């Protein structure tokens, strides 16, 4: 018995012409907020929120960033802005000691390897093992 495998499951269904359900909801919600601001605030005060909410609604409905909907970018930005950050490394300048003039002049110290140490390193590299110093 053969079964029909669903295809194109990642494409949303279109309603109301070229709009998907999400796009329609974003635009209707944005239009509702614009109407509320227009109705209850003086026009010169309402111009800025009307512009912001209209731009947000259009962006949520139609803009894609890296082939992902704008809502994912907005969520990531808000999560980054309101989360705590952990700094693991803070640079502290090192004081130059009396014996460090040779390094500052461009003469790096080359460690001397004994024959047994060199053999240990080659053996460790051959078997992809980390060598402790």
Phi and psi in degrees as a GROMACS rama.xvg file:
@    title "Ramachandran Plot"
@    xaxis  label "Phi"
@    yaxis  label "Psi"
@TYPE xy
-102.742  140.844  UNK-2
-114.627  145.991  UNK-3
-85.319  123.993  UNK-4
-88.4327  128.205  UNK-5
-64.5275  140.146  UNK-6
-123.786  161.12  UNK-7
56.5647  45.3526  UNK-8
-78.6921  -12.6388  UNK-9
-91.8981  2.05968  UNK-10
-102.401  126.698  UNK-11
-77.2069  150.288  UNK-12
-72.8761  143.981  UNK-13
-93.5938  133.568  UNK-14
-130.687  164.485  UNK-15
51.7901  49.8283  UNK-16
82.4727  -124.239  UNK-17
-87.3813  4.82611  UNK-18
-97.3149  143.765  UNK-19
-87.0124  174.96  UNK-20
-63.3748  -43.7737  UNK-21
-62.1809  -45.3108  UNK-22
-61.5035  -41.4745  UNK-23
-63.0126  -42.8822  UNK-24
-65.6967  -42.6895  UNK-25
-60.4332  -44.5567  UNK-26
-70.0253  -39.4425  UNK-27
-67.6542  -41.0968  UNK-28
-63.0837  -42.3882  UNK-29
-64.224  -41.351  UNK-30
-65.3998  -37.1833  UNK-31
-63.6614  -43.9762  UNK-32
-65.2012  -39.8967  UNK-33
-61.5408  -42.3304  UNK-34
-63.7519  -42.0916  UNK-35
-62.0447  -44.7127  UNK-36
-64.7353  -41.4667  UNK-37
-65.4142  -37.6432  UNK-38
-76.994  -39.259  UNK-39
-105.183  -6.65348  UNK-40
-117.99  152.052  UNK-41
-61.347  148.242  UNK-42
-60.5962  -40.7725  UNK-43
-68.4816  -23.6304  UNK-44
-85.3023  -34.011  UNK-45
-79.823  -12.1823  UNK-46
-61.1867  -43.8841  UNK-47
-67.2718  -51.2889  UNK-48
-63.3425  -34.4787  UNK-49
-61.9276  -45.3  UNK-50
-63.6219  -42.0966  UNK-51
-65.4242  -46.5478  UNK-52
-70.0996  -34.839  UNK-53
-65.793  -43.7283  UNK-54
-64.9594  -39.8277  UNK-55
-64.2204  -43.6244  UNK-56
-64.2205  -43.8344  UNK-57
-66.6691  -39.2366  UNK-58
-64.5687  -44.6598  UNK-59
-63.3645  -34.2133  UNK-60
-79.101  -38.5407  UNK-61
-121.912  -22.598  UNK-62
-82.7108  136.586  UNK-63
-124.029  134.826  UNK-64
-114.718  119.408  UNK-65
54.4304  43.1874  UNK-66
60.1275  25.7801  UNK-67
-123.272  148.841  UNK-68
-60.7133  153.148  UNK-69
-62.1494  -24.8845  UNK-70
-62.2867  -33.5621  UNK-71
-68.4766  -39.8145  UNK-72
-66.9065  -41.1411  UNK-73
-64.3881  -41.8099  UNK-74
-63.4903  -43.2576  UNK-75
-64.2652  -39.5817  UNK-76
-65.6277  -43.525  UNK-77
-67.8279  -39.547  UNK-78
-64.4545  -39.6515  UNK-79
-67.0589  -41.4016  UNK-80
-67.9793  -35.0988  UNK-81
-102.258  2.04228  UNK-82
-95.5659  161.404  UNK-83
-81.6568  152.507  UNK-84
-116.089  144.194  UNK-85
-114.074  116.706  UNK-86
-98.4927  118.81  UNK-87
-93.0625  -22.7887  UNK-88
-132.167  125.298  UNK-89
-125.413  121.623  UNK-90
-73.2895  129.621  UNK-91
-121.224  121.53  UNK-92
-58.9571  139.76  UNK-93
-91.3167  139.673  UNK-94
-77.4668  138.147  UNK-95
-83.0625  125.968  UNK-96
-94.752  173.662  UNK-97
-65.3318  -32.7623  UNK-98
-85.0801  2.78385  UNK-99
-94.4426  7.52212  UNK-100
-66.3707  -31.1975  UNK-101
-69.1684  -34.9136  UNK-102
-70.8708  -37.3552  UNK-103
-67.9293  -27.4004  UNK-104
-81.4469  -1.97572  UNK-105
97.4561  14.3676  UNK-106
-109.642  89.0219  UNK-107
-70.3418  147.748  UNK-108
-76.5301  131.551  UNK-109
-106.138  118.734  UNK-110
-70.0057  142.487  UNK-111
-84.0004  134.093  UNK-112
-108.3  130.475  UNK-113
-80.9027  167.951  UNK-114
-63.0632  -41.7686  UNK-115
-69.786  -37.1925  UNK-116
-66.2636  -39.053  UNK-117
-64.787  -39.3465  UNK-118
-66.622  -38.585  UNK-119
-63.1834  -41.1268  UNK-120
-65.2815  -43.8686  UNK-121
-65.5934  -38.9405  UNK-122
-64.9158  -41.8266  UNK-123
-66.3744  -37.587  UNK-124
-68.2217  -34.3816  UNK-125
-66.1459  -34.4884  UNK-126
-103.405  11.4743  UNK-127
55.5703  50.9453  UNK-128
-116.761  144.888  UNK-129
-80.1211  136.268  UNK-130
-103.262  131.88  UNK-131
-83.4247  143.802  UNK-132
